[in-house]
Structure formats: structure tokens, C-alpha cells
């Protein structure tokens, strides 16, 4: 049987146990009890180093402080000098040990945060080998062999992983869903939620919480996409949807890429769309007051289902004033907004104008 050794305080310790983190502690107390001195710099450095090692080995600080106090109690009968000197030494030793322990913990947290940030960057930019990326993903709760969808929230200010808003949204998600293989992160000041493709309820809840926590952010949700590269595709789709919603001036706080698929199709041939806008709406430049009032009138008229009373209400106009504007549009463009044959061309041109930034930008 392996022999234990007798410490100066009389306790028996086994090598390889947590007792090794008290190495030299009882000897220090014995000397302090005789001399009344304080701990030297080397002794404090050793205590800190032992604290760091204990943290790295996974021991709890509470149990190790308890071992220090137990060792103090065991050694106390052998310390004939004043209690004050011994207690001061205990305080110094335990404080140095705890400082080293906490330093190791902070370093571990920083290393974990750095690894998480590197993983998020590689995941969203698709810069890493997909096989290696899938292995790393398991550490953060994702199984990249499944479909995933990404939601992106953009608020009035930039957010990082330590922002109160980020913590609030993360706490709400964990409280509601627990461990459903959800990853919440930040990128370029935006909040990002990655969830399995069949967990749309998670992304909807994230959108609700992010909108509330940021005082009115807009959230875009990409479509579920398969495989390790699917997260990148869904993320890029969500970003494009945010930009598209901004250009279209949409009021909805939550926009889904699946609901706006027609718009990228319309702008795929940018030159053709520009030609349509200038051909159908260019004549409005001759209107008194410029293009914008009449363009806005068409936009609201179409959004109102071509119902004059509702469009007039939204524009804060009388029905008569609205009718006059529509007639003026007809006169200038030759297209009648009330005519089903002309309506589609005008509505498509209005959408194209918003997407291309016309008339504020030349096209």
C-alpha cells in the first residue's frame, strides 16, 4: 500500500488529492506563530500559483478554503505565539490562494469567449473547413448535420455579448426553451439567434424578445437551410431581408425572407427594372410638387387594396383629393391606377422605385 506522509500540522494527506494545494501552508503557519512575520513575496506567489492550479484542475474554491481552515485548526495547538499573527498569515495565504484561483477562472472565461467568438465568425462567414466546423459546433450545442435558420435583430444601437440587452434576451430564451440547441450571439452590433430549422417557435420568440428589449428593433428571419453551410446561407438571407425591408420602408417589426422572395426576383435584372421605373413613372417628374407625393399616393393606394376611402384615410386626404391625384397620375403617365390592365405595371414600377432608391438616386 502506498504510504501517506505526515504534515507538520499532524494531518495525513495522500499525494494526488486536493491536499496538495495546501503544500507548505502549515509550515508557514508554524513559522509565523514563532516569529510573528508576514508572508514573503515568494510565499504569496506560491499560494497564487497553487490557486491557479486548483482552478485549472476543476476543484471548487469553497472546498479548498474549507481545507485551509481545517488545516489551520489542526495546526493551532502547535502555535504558542499570538493568535493575531497566525490569523493575519491565514488571511494573507487564503487571499493569495483565492486571487490565483480567480485569475485562472478569468483566464478560462476569456479563452472560452475567444473560442466562441472565433467559432461564430467561422460559422457565419463560412471560412473554416466544414468537417472541422461541425466538430467544434457540438461544443456550443449545435448539430450542423441538421437544418438551421438564423434570425438577426438590428436595434437603435450596437450590441455585444456583454450588453444588458443581450443578457436579457438570452435569459428569456433559456427560461422558455432550456437546452434546445440554440445559439445566441452578436455580430457587427446585431443580435443573432441560430436555431434548428424545425424550431420556428424559438426564432419567433427571439424576435419578440429582441424587439421588446431594444425598444423597437427590426428582426429578419432567414429560411431553414441544410448542412454546415446552411447557417451561412440563412444568415446572409436574413441580412439581405433586413436591408430589403429598410429600402422598401416596411413597418413590420419582424420580416421573413420567405415572405419577400418576390423582391429579389424583381431586381435580379436591375437594368430592366430601372427601364420600367423610368418608363412608367418618369413622367411624374412633370407634376407640381415633384414625384414623391404622387409616388407615395400610388404606394398607399396599392397597399390599401385599391380602396380609395382607405387610401385617403391613410394619407390624411379627402377622397376627392385622392381621386384628383390618381387622375393626375393617369394624365401624366397614360396609365390608369384603377384599371387592372395598368395596375400591375404601375405597382411593379412603384416597388422597383423603392428598391432602387428612385427618385432620390439616379438609376
Protein Blocks (a to p, Z undefined) as FASTA:
>chain_A
ZZddddfkopacdehiaklmmgoklmmmmmmmmnopacdfklmmmmmmmmmmmmmnopaf
klmmmmmmmmmmmmmmmmmbcfklmmmmmmmmmmmmmmmmmmmmmmmmmmmmmmmmmmmm
mmmnopacfklmmmmmmmnopafkbccdddddddfbdcdfklmklmmmmmmmmmmnopno
iacddeehiacddddfklmmlmmmmmmmmmmmnoopacddddddedjklmmmmmmmmmmm
mmmmmmnopabfbdcfklmmmmmmmmmmmmlmmmmmmmmmmmmmmpghijmlmmmmmmmm
mmnoopaklmmmmnopafklmmmmmmmmmmmnopafklmklmmmmmmmmmmmmmnopakb
cZZ
